[in-house]
Amino acid sequence: MPRSLLDENISRRFNGMINDRPDFLSWWHESCGGEGERLFLLDFRDGAWNLPWELLVARLEEQRREYVSIARASSDSIPESPSISDESLRVLIVRGGDQLRRGGPRLDLDKEISLIQETWERGLEQSVQERIDRPRVCVAERDALETCLGEYKPHVLWFSGHGRNRNGVELMLADGRWMSAADFAKLLKRSMPFPQYAVFWLATRERLGEAGTR
C-alpha cells in the first residue's frame, strides 16, 4: 500500500478507476449512509490488496467520515486464542532513519508520530484511554532500542522509517546504519516477552517480500 494516501497521483489514479464503476460507488454510499458506525474488514487476494481502498472514506460526506472505518485482514488463521490481561496496553513507536542519502528527501516521521499520539489523546474514549498507555517513542539506535525494549516491554511495537530488501529485509536505524530483520528479532528475543503485535511502516523503492512498499 502506498505510504501517503494524500499523494495526488495515487488519489487521481484510484478515483479514476472507481469512477468507472458506478454500481460499486452506489453500493458504497448506500452502505455508509444513515446513522451509526460502519466497519469494513477487507480481505483481498492478488493485486487488490495494494490498492488504496482507504481513499473511499474521503468520498463520503464530511459528517459521515469519522463514523466509517476500513481495516485490512488476512485470510490466514491465527492459532493464538484471546487472552485477558490486567495490564494496560503498552505501545512503543520506534523512530527509524528518515533519509536514504545525504541531501535527499526526508520522511516526515515526526508528523506520523504526532498523529498516533493525537489519536490517543483525542480519538479514544476515556474508558479506552485508561486501558492503553500513552504511546512512547524510542529512537532506533541499537543501544537505545535494546534499553527501551528491555525496560518498557511493549505489547505493540510500531517501527516507522526506511527499509530495503537486499539479501534479506533490513531496517534503517536513526544514525543511517542498517539492521537486518534477523538482528532486530534477536533484540526482541532478549527483551522477552515478545510484543503481541508489530507494525513495520517502511518506505522503500524495492519490494519487501509479499508486504510490498509502504
Long-range contacts (C-beta under 8 A, 24 or more apart in sequence): 1-49, 1-50, 1-51, 1-52, 1-212, 1-213, 1-214, 2-52, 2-213, 2-214, 3-201, 3-203, 3-213, 3-214, 5-52, 5-54, 5-55, 10-52, 10-55, 11-52, 11-55, 14-51, 14-52, 14-55, 15-55, 15-59, 17-51, 18-56, 18-59, 25-59, 28-56, 28-59, 29-59, 29-60, 32-60, 32-64, 32-68, 33-64, 36-67, 37-67, 37-68, 37-69, 38-67, 38-68, 38-69, 39-69, 39-70, 39-71, 40-68, 40-69, 40-70, 40-71, 41-71, 41-72, 41-73, 42-70, 42-71, 42-72, 42-73, 43-72, 43-73, 43-74, 43-75, 45-75, 49-212, 50-212, 87-155, 88-130, 88-131, 88-132, 88-133, 89-131, 89-132, 89-133, 89-155, 89-156, 90-133, 90-136, 90-152, 90-153, 90-154, 90-155, 90-156, 91-116, 91-132, 91-133, 91-135, 91-136, 91-154, 91-155, 91-156, 91-157, 91-158, 92-135, 92-136, 92-137, 92-138, 92-148, 92-149, 92-152, 92-154, 92-156, 92-157, 92-158, 92-195, 93-135, 93-136, 93-137, 93-138, 93-158, 93-160, 94-138, 94-139, 94-140, 94-145, 94-148, 94-157, 94-158, 94-159, 94-160, 94-161, 95-137, 95-138, 95-139, 95-140, 95-160, 95-161, 95-174, 96-140, 96-159, 96-160, 96-161, 96-162, 96-163, 96-171, 96-172, 96-173, 96-174, 97-140, 97-161, 97-162, 97-172, 97-173, 97-174, 97-175, 97-176, 98-161, 98-162, 99-162, 99-176, 100-162, 100-172, 107-160, 107-161, 107-162, 107-203, 109-160, 109-161, 112-160, 112-201, 113-137, 113-160, 116-158, 139-174, 140-171, 140-172, 140-173, 140-174, 140-179, 141-173, 141-174, 141-175, 142-173, 142-179, 142-187, 145-173, 145-187, 146-187, 146-190, 146-191, 149-187, 149-188, 149-190, 149-191, 150-190, 150-191, 153-191, 153-193, 154-195, 155-195, 155-196, 155-197, 156-195, 156-196, 156-197, 156-198, 156-199, 157-188, 157-195, 157-197, 157-198, 157-199, 158-198, 158-199, 158-201, 159-198, 159-199, 159-200, 159-201, 159-202, 160-201, 160-202, 161-201, 161-202, 161-203, 162-202, 162-203, 162-204, 163-200, 163-202, 163-203, 163-204, 163-208, 163-214, 164-204, 164-206, 164-208, 165-204, 165-206, 165-207, 165-208, 165-209, 166-206, 169-208, 169-209, 171-200, 171-202
